[in-house]
């Protein structure tokens, strides 16, 4: 699997950029099982296959507080960049891929944090917030060939 890590960025960002799904698709079984106890997951994934850059909120409302990714599951194509943006709510957060394939590093707080990844190969990536995994703060990204 090829993942290009572009890092953690501190500073302001345009939170409205490329945010808005073109639709939804049914999540594959692996994703549905992984996110089954995530309160803001409804069995579908946002279809962002036409986007160049996708935004995911870190510390969105869910799981009994501000302990969710929004959207919790997204489908994209290769060469799409995902930017996880901290909301500043729910204490410190981080992003850790289930098999430690990528990580945003140590948990941090604040609304000026962004972690970006670009994907070159198809695959399914399941991730969580280490401090809040037990309450269901999990997410998934499915990458298709473009």
Secondary structure, DSSP 8 states (H G I E B T S, - for coil): --EEEEEEEES---TTTT-S-S-EEE--HHHHHHTTT-TT--SEEEE-TT-SEEEEEEEEEETTEEEEEESSEEEEETT-EEEEEE-S-SS-B--EETTSS-B--S-B-SSSEEEEEEE-S-EEEEEE-GGGGGGT-EEEEEEE--
